[in-house]
Amino acid sequence: MTLQLQDVDLLDGDTFAQGPPHHIFRLLRQEAPVFWHPDPEGGGFWVLTRYEDLVKVSMDTATFSSAKGITLATMEFFPSQNLMMITTDPPRHTKLRRLVSLGFTPRMVNRLEPDVRQMVGQLLDSAIAKGECDFVTEVAAELPLQVIARFLGVPHEDRHQIFRWSNKILGAGDPEYGGIVIEKPPETEEEVQALIEQFRRVIGGAAMEMAAYLSRLEEERLREPKEDLVTTYLHAELDGERLSTLERHAQFVLLSVAGNETTRNLISGGLLALMQHPEQMELLRRDPSLVPTAVEEMLRYVSPVMYMRRTVTRDTVLRGVPMKAGDRVTLWYISANRDEDVFPDPDAFIVTRQPNDHVAFGAGGPHFCLGAALARLEARVLFEELLARPYEVEVVGPVERMRSNFINGIKHLPVRFRRRPR
């Protein structure tokens, strides 16, 4: 059966159950690069799928605002949700970012390489010693958790609480992470409100637990300041005023979730791509200097964050299509990263691909990912260390994906390590 535009449904989690629906995005790029998508709960939203359009919109924060939310959920699930750095526009966004940006520059991040390499070595040696492991929970999630916990000032023994809270906030619609089972789309207003209340309970509950936890950390930092982000935000000022409790909580949630979730899915998705393309894996084994370009290809090919939302602030036109103030606009990075006009043979996984100007960290503008250098470092070191060890890696069980149209996430990736012949 040939897919038609009227069949496109990017709101149904089942559409993404087996992985991103690249065939849908290919259709949209070719036939409707500016597509109006109906939404039973909110009227509808624009879907942008071409690379050129994502760059244009990302650079124009005056017309396309982040302040009314960055996902298709139009409601607030916890009090500090709209105070995050990522849900503000310049100039406030710029000021919030400046508070911590120095610690995330490539020069500062590269100082962490010896520590990251030690963490990676311990994780891989432990997994290999067992022979088999769930690569997501034991390696891909564990590394960024340890790193971001150190940045934030979260004690090592508490890092798995960050993992649990992150999963609930970004994976509330996944039965394993959020406990919400959606058997069919809601049809009545009562069913819609009941579903919203379930999401509010799961996401809001996790956020409130994080708020209580942050309060305890801040009490400790008042007695004993440290060189971490909890201390930085506790004493930070914007326009001569200290950040409010809600503002500090908002940044803590953002950095906790973004600092582990996206890198986890880059690493797990990257390894799966290598296992599905063994000739590319062998190419990296023979020439480890290619790992940095391979990481860029993993970012393009996987696109851990599939889309971000903006809200139109004033009537405008894109590709001849009029948009009204208040319209929601979604930027589908996962589609732009396979735009045929930009990437030759876009569906192929090619670790030597150059140039590779992907938009996995955003399509430019002030919201370009703050942690890009850190994510690149973690992924590069992990694959350098993994490929240097004399072991083949193979999938030995079902690959389980997160039920989400926002995060291209793998929940479980069971693998076996088998020693390579000399």
N, C-alpha and C positions, 0 to 999 in steps of 0.2 A: 504493500500500500504506500503510495507516494505521499510524503509529508506536505501538508498545506499550511500556509500562514495561520489560518484559523485554528489549526490544531496545536499551535505553540502554547505551552503552559510551563512557565518558569517558576511558578509558585508551588507546584506540586513536588514535594520531596522525592516522590517515587521517580520523577523524571531524572534525578541525579543518583538514583540508588546504585547503578552499576558503573558510576563514573560520570564525568561531565558529558552532556549531550552535544558533542561537537557537530553532529549532523544538523542539529537545530540552529546552531550559531552560523554554520556555513550557509544555510538557507537564508537567514536574516541578513548576513553580510551581502549576499548576492541580490536579494529581492527587496529587502526592507531594512536598510542600515539604520534608519530612524523609525522605530516600530512602536505603535501604541498598543500596550499590553493591558487587557482588562484585568480588574482586580475586584472581586466581589465585596471586599472589605473596605476598599478605599477609592473606588472609581476607576483607577488605572494608573499607568506610569509609562514613561518612555524607555525604550531599550536601545542603547547605543552599542554597536558591535564592531565598528571599524576603527582601526588604529588612529587615523587622522582625527576623527571626531573626539576620541577620548583625550588626546593631547590638547585639542582646542578647548574643550570644556574644563579640563583640569587646570589650565592656565588662567581661566577667567572666573576667579572666586567671587567677583562682584556680581556676576549674573547667575552663577551656579553655586549655591551656598551649601555648606556642610552643617550649618547651625541647627537645622531642623531634623537631623538624623542622618545616619550613613548606611542604614539598611532599610528594607521595605517595611519593617515594623514601624507603624506610625505612632505607637503609644509608648509612654515611659514605663519602664519596668522597675527602676529604682531611682531615688531622688537625685543622685549625682550624674545620671546618664548623659545629660546635655551640657555638662561642665567639663567633659574630657577635652584634651587638646585636639583630638581628632574630630570633635563635634563643635569646634569653634572656627571662625573665619579670622583672617587678618583684620586689624592689627593684634587682637588679643591672642590669636593662635601663635603668631610670631613670638610674642613675649613669653608665653607658656613654654614654647619649644626652646627658646634661648636659655631657660633655666637649667636645662639638662643636656642641651645639644653638644656641649664640649666633651662630655663623657662618651659620646657615641661617634666621634669623628674617626675616620680610618686610622689616623696616627695613634689615637688613644686606644682604640680597639685592638690594634696590632700588638700592643704591649701585653695583651692577655693571651697571646698565642701559646706560650709555654704552659700556662695553667690549663688552657683548653685542651692542648695536646695530652697532658697528663690525665685529665678527666676522660678523654676519648679512649686512651690506652687502657685505663682501668675498666671502662664499660665493655669494650670489645673483648678484652682478655677474659672477663667474667662470662660473657655470652658464649665465646668460643669454647671455653672450658666445659660448659654444659652440653655442647654439641648442637642443641636446638634452643631457640628462644622466640618470644614474641618481640620482633625487632622494634615495634612501635613503643610498647610500654617499657621495655628494658634498655633500649638504646636511643631511638629517635626522640622520644619524649624526655628521657632522663637528662640528656646533655643540655638542652636549652633551659630545663628547669634548674639545673645546678648553676648555670651561668646567670640567668636573670635573678635568681635568688640572691646571688652574690651582689649584683648591681643594686638591688632594692634594699638589701640588708635583712632579708628573711633567713632565719637560721636554717642550716642544711637539713635538719631533721623535720622541718615544717614544709619543705618544698612540695610534698605530695598533696598538701592542702591546696596549693596554687593550682596543681593539675586538676583536682576535683572541681574547684570553683570555676576554672576556665572551661572545662567540659560542659558544665551546666549552663554557663552564660552563652557560649557559642553553639552548644549542641543540645539546647533545650528540646528541640523537636526530634531528637534521636532517642529511641526508647531506652537504650543502654545508658546514655549520659544524662538525659533529663527526665526519663521515666514517663514521658508523654507519648502515648500511642495514638496516632491519627489514622484511623481506619478508612475514613472518607472525608472529603472536604466538607466543612460546615455549610449547611443550606439555609438555616433560619437564623434570625438575629440572636435568638437565645443560644443556639449552638456556637455562633461566633463569639459571643461574650463569654461563654463557658470556656472556650478554648483560650481566649485571651487571658482569662483568670488563671488558667493552668500555667501559662507561660510566665505570668507575673509572679506566681507563687514560686516557681522554680528559679527563674533568673533573679527576681528580687530577693529571694531567700539567700541565694549564693552571695549576692552583693552585700546584703546586710551582715552576713557572716564575715565577709572581708572587711567591712567597716569596723566591726568589733575587734577583729584581729589587728587591724592597723592602729586602732586606739591603744591597744596594749603595747605595740611596738613603739609608738610615739611616746608613751609614758617612759619607756626604757631609754629612748634617745634624749629625752629631756634631762634625765639623770646622767646619761653617758653618751654624748654625741659620737657618731662614727662617720667615716667617709662612705656614705651610702645615700641612696635616693630618698629614703624615708627622712633622714636628717636634712637633706637639701630642701625638700618641700616643706618641712616643718618650720624652717627659718626663712624661706623664700618670700620675697616681696614683689608685687606687681603694682606699678604706679603708686609706690609708697605705702601700700597696704599688704599685710600678710594674707596668704591664701586662707580661705575659709576651710572649715572642717570638710564640707562637702566637696570643695575644689581639690583638696589634698586626696580625698578618697577617690575622686574621679580619676586622677592621674595614676594612683596606685592600681586601680582596676585595669586601666588601659595598658599600662606597662607590664603588669603581671600576665594579662591574657595575651596581648600581642607579642610579648617577649618569649613566650614558649609555644603558642599554638601554631604560628605560621612556620617557624623553623622546624618544628616537629614534622609538619606535613611536607615541607620541602625535602627533608632528609628521607622520610619513608617513601614518598612518591618518587624521589630520585633513585633510590635503590630499586624500587619495583621497575622503573623504566630501564635501568641497567640490566636487571635480570630478564626482562622481556626482550632486550636487545643485546645478547651475549657478545656479538662482534664489537659493540661499542665498549663493553666492559673490558674485553681483551685489549682493545686499543689503549685504554687508560692504563692497564697493567704494564704494557710495553713502554708507555711514555707517560709517566706520572706528571710531567710538566703540563699536560693537557687538563688536569683536574680543574683549575680555575675556569677555563672555558666550558668544561662539562657542567660545572655548577650553574653557570649562566643559562645553559641549555635546559637544565633541570628546572630552573626558575620559570623559563618560558613555557616549557612543555607541561609542567605541573600546574603553575599558577595557583599557589595555595589559597589566596583570597580571590574568589571568582568575580566579585563585583563590589562596587561601592555606589552609594546613592548620593545625589545632590538634589537641591530644590531650587527651582527657577525663581529669581527675585524680581524679574521684570520681563515683560513680553519680549520675546526674541525669536530668531529664525535660525534653524540649522539644516543645511542641505535643502533649503527651500521649504522646510516644514515649520509652520508657526508653532511656538510653544508659549504657553500663558504663565504669568506669574502664579506661583503656587504649585505648578506641575512638578511631579517627582520624575527624576531622570536617573537611570541606572547605567553605570559604566562597566561594561563586561570585559574585564582584563583578560579573562580566559579565552574570549573570542578575538580580541585585538592581537593577542599573542600568536594567533594563527591566521592573521590577515594575509591573504595571498599577495597583496600589493606590497607587502613589507618583507615577508619571510618566504624565500623559495622553498618549495616542498614542505609546507608548514606542518603537516601531520607526521613528518619523519622526526625521529630523535637522533640528532647528530651532534656528538660531543665536541666536534671541531668547528661548529657553526660560527662563522664570523663574517660580517658584523652580526651582533645579536642585541639590538636595541629594544629589548622586551620591556613590558610595562608591569611586570610582576610586583614591583615596589611602588606602583603608581605611575601615572603618565605625565610626570613633571608637576611643576607648581609647588606651592608651599606645603602640600600634604604628602610630598614624597617621603617614603618610609624612613623614620628616624633611625630604626635599627638595621638598615640595609647592610652596613659594613659588618655588624656583629653576626647577622645571619650568614653572610658570605663566609666569614671566618670559620664559624662553627661547621658549616657544610664542607668547606674545603678541607679542613683538618680531619674531619671524620672520614671522608672518602680517601684522602691520602693514606691514613692509617689502615683503613679497611683493605685497600687494594695492595698495600705493602705486605700484608700477612698472607702466608701460603695456603689460603683457604678459598674454595669456591663457596658461593652462597646460593641457595636454591629455596624456592617456596615449597613448603610441605603441608600446607593447609589452606583453607579458604581465606581470601583477602576480604576483610570486612570494612566497609566504608561508612563514614558518617552520613546520616540522613540530613542533608543540608543543601540549600541552593546558594549558600554564602561562602562556606569553607570547603575546599576540595581536600577532604580529610580521610585518612585511613586510620581506623581504630585498632585493627589487629593485622599483623603481617607475620605469620609463623614461618620461620626460616630454619634451615639446617646448614651448618658449616662442615664442609668436607675438604680434607687436606688435598691439595693439588699434587699431582705426580711431579717428581723432580724433572 
